[in-house]
Amino acid sequence: EQARLELNGLFPAPVRDLWLEIGFGAGEHLAHQVRTNPDVGFIGCEPFVQGVAGLLRHLEADGTSGRVRIFPDDARLLLDRLPDASIGRLFVLFPDPWPKNRHHKRRLIDAETLAGFARILKDGTEFRWASDDMDYVEWTLERVAASGAFSGPEQRSGDWPSQPADWPETRYEQKARAAGRAPVFLRYVRIPR
């Protein structure tokens, strides 16, 4: 068993909070959050080199790379190493829906991953999730409700919260809208332990 990471000193200057984005794609959303939250440190997880390169371009253009750490692998490997109640906000935006039934076991949202999210999130903090795949939306609603660790949207199709004001449109969101698929934005809050 590997020890938990020591997060003190992760950034060159002290930060008020630490936020995590899993699967940041080309980095538009993460770069926006970094730009608009100057007192927050960020960890971004993205296994694809093109996505990491996209985020680095955004950060270099903004001069904000000092408050971001990149984990270029499967985020589940990092979850096990993060300390309890160390994350102040979690973003999972447009994860791969693995639409074929035989591939559902590959979906990020499952009981084990949600237990990891619950462990690392501070009480009362947000877990934000988005998708344009309605099967994955229903899947996520069911599993998050079953976890018992989060309060948030009820499982009523079509009764979705609107896109948060501080959530810029990503290229995946643009692709979904161009294809006529309406994105769903879910906001959960970690129930106090």
Secondary structure, DSSP 8 states (H G I E B T S, - for coil): -------TTSSSS--SEEEEEE--TTSHHHHHHHHH-TTEEEEEE---HHHHHHHHHHHHHHT-GGGEEEE-S-HHHHHTTS-TT-EEEEEEES-----SGGGGGG-S-SHHHHHHHHHHEEEEEEEEEEES-HHHHHHHHHHHHHH-SEE---S-TT------TT----HHHHHHHHTT---EEEEEEE---
